[in-house]
Amino acid sequence: MEKRNHVKKHVRKLRLSGVITSDPFEILLAEKEFYEGLYKSHCVYAQQMQASFNYDDLLILKLSGDYRQFGEGVITLDECAKVLNSFTLSNFKTPGNDGLPIKLYRTFWNSVGELLVESFNQSFIKGEVHRRDRP
């Protein structure tokens, strides 16, 4: 059975440029080239954008002074809980870029809520946010 299954797992013949080949090295090379081409970026513009992208060049609207003062400052546990419960997304959707679903936050809010709010407030007070991708 193993020999029979082994034969079924592999490409034994392949048509290359109109000619059918059974040479395993030619088949492997053709497969390699196919998948390299499949996953290779063909967009020259996107490659140039990645090389020359600068966040400072973006036109990002900023809040006026009044709105900025209203939106900045330390936050309370109740404010965060209200925002968390106001999401109308599915419990399994992720509202941010951390990849954690709303259901996780809602389930463990009583355990981690205070720590999260304290962390947010310390980041605001110190004026810095630590990211995992930077040392």
N, C-alpha and C positions, 0 to 999 in steps of 0.2 A: 504494500500500500504506500509506503514511503517513497519508493521509486516512482510510482504512478503519480503521486501528489507532487513530487519534485518536478516532474516534467510539466505539469499543469501550471506551476508557478512562474515559469520562465518563458520569455519570448524566444521561440525556436527559429522562426523565419520572419523576415521583415523585407518589405519592398523599399529599396533605396534607389532613387532616380530611375524608376521603372524596372529595375532588376531585383529579383528576389534573392536574398542572401541568407545563408544559414550559419555564417561565420560569427561566433559569439563575440569576438572582439569588435567586429564592425557594428554589430547590433548594439553593444554597450556604448561605443563611441557615438552612434546616432542618437541613442537615448540621452546621453550626456549633453550633446549639442542641442537637442530639442528642449530639455529642461533649462539649460543655461539661457537659451533664447526666450523661453517662456517667462522666466523670472527676472530677466534683465530689463532695466528701464530703457525704453526706446525714446523717451521724451527728452530731447536735448535741452529744451527750455526749462524743464523741471530740474535738471542737473545744474544748469547755470544759476537758477534761482537759489538752490541750496548752497551753492558756493558763495553767492553774493548777498545773501539775505541778512538784513540788519533790522532788529526790532526798533531802533531809533527812527528808521525811515517810515514807520507805519503812522498813518493818520488816525490816532485814537482820540475820541472825544473825551473831554474831561468835565467833571462836575463843577458847577459854579461854587463859589465860596460858601454860600448858605447851605446848599445841599451836601457839600463835602463835610461841613461841621456836623450836620444832622446824621450823616452816615458813618462818621468815624467815632471811635472811642471804644471803651471797654464794653463788653456785652454781658448780659446776665444769662443764667441757666434757663430762666423762663422764656427769654427771647429766642434762644436756640431751640428749645422744645417746641415753641409755637411754629417756628419755621420748619422744623423737621416734620411736624404733623400736618403742615399745610400742603406738602407735596401731594399732588394728585396722580403722580406716576405709579406704575406698577411697583409692588414691593421689591421686585427683583431687578428693577432698573437702577443704574448708577447715576446719581445727579451730578457728580463731580468727576475729576480725573483720577481719583484714588482707586477706582475699580470696586469699591465696596457698595453693595446695594442698600437701599433705604431700610429694608427689613432688618438688616444687621444693626444699624444705628437705633432703630426703634426698639428692637429686642433688648439690646444691652445699654440703652440710654441711662437707666438708673445706676448702672455700674461704671460707665465711662463718661457720662455727661459732664460731671464736674471737672474731670481731668482735661477733657477736650476744651471746655470753655476757658479753663485756666491757661491752657497752652495757647489758645487764640489770643487771649488778653496779654500774655507775656510777649508774644510776637508783636502785637500792636505797640506795647509800651517800649520795647527795645528797638522797634522799627526795623525788624529783620525777620525773614522767614527762612527756615532751614529746609533745603531740598535734599532728597536722597541722591540725586545725580551730581551734586556738588559736594566736595569735601568740607 
